[in-house]
Amino acid sequence: MSETILAIDIGSTKICAIIAEVEDAKVKILGHGIAKSQGIKKGAITNIELSSKSIKKAINDAKRIAGSSLTSATVSISNAYAKSLNSTGVVNIPHKDISIKEINRVMQTALYNANVPNEYDVVHVLPYNFRVDDQDYIEDPFGMNASRMEVDVNIIMTQKSNLSNLKKAVRSAGVEIDGIVLSGYASAIASINEDEKELGVAVIDLGGQTSNLVIHTGNSIRYNDFLGVGSNHITNDLSMALHTPLQTAESVKINHGNLIEKSNEVIELPIIGDEDNKNGVSLEVVHSVIYSRVEEVLMILANSLEKSSLKDQIGAGIILTGGMTKLKGIRELAQSIFTAMPVRIAKATKKIEGLFDELKDPAYSTVLGLLLYRAGENTQYEINFQQEVLHSKDIEEENLNDIKIGNTINKVEDNSKQNKKQNKKINIDKIKRQNKNIDPDAFSFDDLPNISEENSNPFKKLANWAKQLF
């Protein structure tokens, strides 16, 4: 059965919307739209009205090409205000066989055990290690026979205000949100292949105004970090160093950005405030400015990788993705900074039909990752932001709504009151049925229903008084 989906990558420099058809885990792109970001800086929404207009433009372009209209979408959320913490859940298996219900129960227990701050909302609960009867590193516990199961999870959360602003901007564009995915997580889904998942890998997304680091080991991502620096900062550096307008600096970065070769060639550039005259600038200066900024970004991310304490588990090395990877020589520079680790530039490794040449650019890895997430490429048994357990098992759906570890006292009291009311009604109806054809002379006050457990009830007092008289 096919399903038509809409994915929206809300970035700091561009917004990309793609409409695709998913059938049997295969994705076919039907249409896409790209708009320049407005009202979004360093991954955070700073103007809901402007950001909503940009989102709406990208969606309308995608709808026009695809010829279909959708009212809900899966969107990316920036790592800017995201945090993560680890937690563990343990449950006993009463029937000895592990089903989806038991897996959901242990995941909910891990979430309940976590100390999530009040000002944060959970976006992903990602299991990276299952233990069954003390046997570690279980790839998939489903169907196993066991008496006890444990899980280690990575909980990714974001500030409630950030999430609320994102929802408002998307709804103002005429679309409801049916899925939220961390942008670094989406980029990793689009970039990592199966061998790299097995060996452990780090994905660095170098965007326009931000850079993200995500580390995948075991069954899921274990670590994510954010840096508010991207390729736009290179443009700003060039503009200030060369005293040239931003548009010209951007063109110089694209046409002459080279991190390997130096050149003494001199180019003529307009001067800020005096566009009629031009100034000669050596490409050696351009190289120096670009090299310094890119080296700084990669060095900061290398330090973050060291702090993660997971560097020894990254056997497949580093994957670079994002718009900044188009700079010539960036792989070689990264290789010199991340010593003794292989480095590669991300490519469209996943099979997606109808992929336009424009979308094969590493700058669009996040939006492609959103499509693959909806197609089932998510972490097995993760809990999404709607508190649903995502799995690919072809089984009859069990009712998992009753597995809520954190029931409040009020809910329990309400259920108790409701049960008492139902019991009273059943008792009254029972007595009515019993006394329907009974002689009135044979009636006894003992047959009256006890409609309250309190002795002070006036009806029971009346019954007791009448019994004493007769």
Secondary structure, DSSP 8 states (H G I E B T S, - for coil): --EEEEEEEE-SSEEEEEEEEEETTEEEEEEEEEEE--SEETTEES-HHHHHHHHHHHHHHHHHHHT---SEEEEEE-GGGEEEEEEEEEEE-TTSB--HHHHHHHHHHHHHHS---TTEEEEEEEEEEEEETTEEEES--TT-B-SEEEEEEEEEEEEHHHHHHHHHHHHHTT-EEEEEEEHHHHHHHHH--HHHHHH-EEEEEE-SS-EEEEEEETTEEEEEEEES--HHHHHHHHHHHHT--HHHHHHHHHHH-BSS-----EEEEEETTEEEEEEEEEHHHHHHHHHHHHHHHHHHHHHHHHHTT-GGG-SS-EEEESGGGGSBTHHHHHHHHSTTS-EEE----S-EET--GGGGSGGGHHHHHHHHIIIIIS-TT-B-TTS-B-----S-----TT--TT--HHHHHHHHHHHHHHHHHHHHHHHHHHTTT--GGG--GGGS----S-TT-HHHHHHHHHHHH-
